[in-house]
Amino acid sequence: MSAGTHEVTNQSAPLVGANLFGGNLALRDALAFHAPGLDTMPLRALGAEVGQAEMQAHARLANQHPPVLHSHDRQGQRIDEVEFHPSYHALMGRVLAHGLHGTPWAEGPGGHLRRAAGFMLFTELEPSVMCPVSMSYAVTPALKANPGLHADWSGPLTTPLYDPRGLPLAGKIGVTLGMGMTEKQGGSDVRANTTRADRDGVDAWGERYRLTGHKWFFSAPMCDAHLVLAQAAGGLSCFLVPRWLPDGTRNRVEIQRLKDKLGNHANASSEVEFREALGWRVGDEGRGIPQILAMGALTRLDCALGTAGLMRQALSLAIHHTAQRQAFGKPLAEQPLMKNVLADLALESEAATALALRVARTVDRTEHGQDASGHEALMRRVLTPVAKYWVCKRGSHFAQEAMECLGGNGYVEAQGEGVMARIYREMPLNSIWEGAGNIMAIDLLRSLRGGPVAAALAAELAPARGAHPAFDRLAESLPWRLDGVTDEIEARLLARDLALAVQAALLRQHAPDFVFEAFCDSRLAGGDSLGAFGSLHRRSPFDALIARANPIQ
């Protein structure tokens, strides 16, 4: 019998059993600042759950066994069913049980912040299932524009129960909703949509139409209904199109194929045809654009939250691996250059968390009547595209650097065990979804016409004034750029600078001083950290930054 060539040594153990909330000081401190009275025990329970090996296995299996389309049954009848691996359903069951979909709309103050933190935590485990969760969250308040639909659908949308059965609404204990906007010829330009909506009568759900056309990206087609845009007589309008009709028959929404995507493998993204599918109008004819913008603002928040969550998981994996891996006579994490990279990633992750939660606070305050001055409403309008642009834009760069900390081990898929590779494939999606970078920059310019933005921003940045000269220089340069001076060609630069300024001001308020100072030194004072990570000044508090970000606290 021949002996083995060697024993396996110097390989890091998987990160299993960590409480993702308990170990995330940046998230806990930001949440305590924005919602000091919030009961965080449910988040601690969620953090423990998503760190377990069993849940990690579900995430792996849901991605290794992607959804399969069955357009017809064996008798040749059209069924348009998407089959998921049981692990997908297990994940959906848990994410809805924690109320991360429509539940916050039935809660009191703090509900949207609790949900935002939970959304980030579950995204660390598996981001693909968060697509129908995010859409269900975003469309719930839109149904108020149709009292009949709202009365019947809002209850099942806010209950923490997952019901994957294909049944009409009357037979469901819980539902999920999606959105269908994009068409082949238009992309982000939904005004170019050609799907037609023809009046078909009135019933308990209001004005009924027959929709004919197609949708190029129709995510989560197994949702119980979708809000879609179509051209009615009065212009582009919004409609609720259920998968099953109240009489128990299938609606005529035909799934043409599922998209073969770079990442997001557990989620079914599809192309569909409406063949006189029945839809009920939500809101007035011709008001589809304002309605979709309101829903899109909420899904854009989730893009920022999701990217911040993925950043956090990538950082945790990098810190965990480098602490165990020996290189050149000592742990890799103790090598000076690796310290620089890890500390720099920790700064970026905390800043992303801070900005995403700040936007979530604007939603919570404005939805619960806690904004007498109008400041939160204005910040909600301005910071949503800023956060979506900057946090998501940094995500892919961040994931590549975190992967490099693991070397070749980070690049390997390993039948789904390679979590870092999954994160890397996932990162570009949030930047593209719900409007890519240019759309966000243009939307920022539009938001500047919505009120006294310069004064509101000055109030937002005031807590950090005088704390760092580089911050003061940036803060002083911003007001004149908000007064209609910035041209569209420079809108990305403005979005970046607004993001950096607000991130710094937030870190000043709910992070240790060494975090704020290192952020300003590296991002605002001419450092190179906006280019390559790992370029912090030699006097930076490397050990303190890494210790604060360690997932095992």
HELIX and SHEET records of a PDB file:
HELIX    1   1 LEU A   25  HIS A   34  1                                  10    
HELIX    2   2 MET A   41  VAL A   50  1                                  10    
HELIX    3   3 ALA A   53  GLN A   64  1                                  12    
HELIX    4   4 PRO A   86  ALA A   97  1                                  12    
HELIX    5   5 THR A  103  ALA A  106  5                                   4    
HELIX    6   6 GLY A  111  LEU A  125  1                                  15    
HELIX    7   7 MET A  130  VAL A  139  1                                  10    
HELIX    8   8 PRO A  141  ALA A  145  5                                   5    
HELIX    9   9 PRO A  147  THR A  158  1                                  12    
HELIX   10  10 LEU A  169  GLY A  171  5                                   3    
HELIX   11  11 VAL A  190  ALA A  192  5                                   3    
HELIX   12  12 GLY A  288  GLN A  324  1                                  37    
HELIX   13  13 LEU A  332  GLU A  334  5                                   3    
HELIX   14  14 PRO A  336  GLU A  367  1                                  32    
HELIX   15  15 HIS A  375  LEU A  406  1                                  32    
HELIX   16  16 GLY A  408  TYR A  411  1                                   4    
HELIX   17  17 ALA A  414  GLY A  416  5                                   3    
HELIX   18  18 VAL A  419  ILE A  432  1                                  14    
HELIX   19  19 GLY A  437  SER A  447  1                                  11    
HELIX   20  20 VAL A  453  LEU A  461  1                                   9    
HELIX   21  21 ALA A  462  ALA A  464  5                                   3    
HELIX   22  22 PRO A  469  SER A  477  1                                   9    
HELIX   23  23 PRO A  479  LEU A  482  5                                   4    
HELIX   24  24 GLU A  488  GLU A  490  5                                   3    
HELIX   25  25 ALA A  491  HIS A  510  1                                  20    
HELIX   26  26 ASP A  513  PHE A  519  1                                   7    
HELIX   27  27 CYS A  520  LEU A  524  3                                   5    
HELIX   28  28 PHE A  542  ALA A  549  1                                   8    
SHEET    1   A 2 VAL A  68  HIS A  72  0                                        
SHEET    2   A 2 ARG A  78  GLU A  83 -1                                        
SHEET    1   B 6 LEU A 177  GLY A 180  0                                        
SHEET    2   B 6 ALA A 225  ALA A 232  1                                        
SHEET    3   B 6 GLY A 235  PRO A 242 -1                                        
SHEET    4   B 6 SER A 269  ARG A 281 -1                                        
SHEET    5   B 6 GLY A 206  SER A 219 -1                                        
SHEET    6   B 6 ARG A 196  ASP A 203 -1                                        
SHEET    1   C 5 LEU A 177  GLY A 180  0                                        
SHEET    2   C 5 ALA A 225  ALA A 232  1                                        
SHEET    3   C 5 GLY A 235  PRO A 242 -1                                        
SHEET    4   C 5 SER A 269  ARG A 281 -1                                        
SHEET    5   C 5 VAL A 253  LEU A 258 -1                                        
SHEET    1   D 2 GLN A 326  ALA A 327  0                                        
SHEET    2   D 2 LYS A 330  PRO A 331 -1                                        
END                                                                             
